[in-house]
């Protein structure tokens, strides 16, 4: 190639193509994207990871022993012994009943472990079983015949008839007395069962207090578990942990979880939320599981609470739109 050809080629080079910004909805160029925030220095990220990890582990170390003790206290309160003095008189027995109920013959009292519901109260009352007793001279005709046949020849028929009438009168007085005595025993036993149920109900105030505390601790534990999952994901997998921006979330999440766990227990007890019924043998663990799930899923729980509030009090946004 000659010098002239080289000059012509350089002169006729195509101009550089400049990128045209995308047009917006109104035909105007779209504004440029905001610049990405600068990444924090490596030493700051390492310090944030250590601080957040220590903060979350301190919560775990505080909650686990507290939950363990709360479960022990709650179970002890639920299975606490209540007793009332009552002496079983002769001629009376109690049918076999629940394993949590017994009669202490040594101390002469009725003993029950745990809650006494209305159904359990009726069940305990039905255990009354008076032993069958035949009152003296229960069959007047048989006794009169026996008396007549056993009479000695020296006894006159008038004397025999007089003795039969006397035994018949004694029989007439004995049967109502036995019935009245059994009714008195039944009434005394029913009153003892009522007192036993009252004492067991009074103790339920302590059970409710422990249950609410267990719900708060369980909700906080579920929130801490969610924070640990987010921490590992942002710090290790994504590498985008920005504690200077997201520290309010990590700081307040345990408190929000504790409040939600407390509220969940209240709403379930008030039957404003429905769910599986707790089993008597695992009541405390059922409540703990529900509270942990509530603290772990704070967003879902708050949405459910919003739906429940709208169902109870109505939707204000719809009323404003209608007006």
Buried (B, 14 or more C-beta within 10 A) or exposed (E): EEEEEEEEEEEEEEEEEEEEEEEEEEEEEEEEEEEEEEEBEEEEBEEBBEEBBEBBEEBEEBBEEBBEEBBEBBBEBBEBEBBBEBEBEEEBEBEEBBEBBBBEEEEEBBBBBBBBEEEBBEBBBEBBEBEEEEBEBEEBEEBBEEBBEEBEEEBEEEEBEEBBEEBBEBBEEBEEEBEEBBEEBBEBBBEBBBBBBEBBBEBBEBBBEBBBBBBBBBBBBBBBBBBBEBBEEBBEEEEEBBBEEBBEEBEEBBEBBBBBBBBBBBBBBEEEBEEEEBEEEEBBBBBBBBBBBBBBBBEEBBEBBEEEEEEEEEEEEEEEEEE
